[in-house]
Amino acid sequence: MNAPAWRIWLVTALICGWGILTIRFVQQQQWVMAGLCALLMVVNGITLWRLTKHGK
């Protein structure tokens, strides 16, 4: 798969955003939201890996 550069940057930004939200929810001890954000971060990480695993 040859993904456009903007999509790779978008997924990377989403991973960073979900990670920041996960940390904030953990600090507030809102475990359900922290778990949801962590799950979305992992899903986006898998997407990023699939987009970049074949190289360019």
C-alpha positions, 0 to 999 in steps of 0.5 A: 500500500502506498499511502499519501504523506498527509494520511501518515501525518494525520494518523501520527497526530491522532496517535499523539492526541489519543496518548495525551488524552489517555494521560489526562484521563489517568491523572483524573482517575477516569479509567473508562475514558482512559481505557477508551483513549488507549484503545483508540491510540493502539488502533491508530498505531496498528493503522500506522504500521499497516500504512508504512510496513511496505516502505516507499 
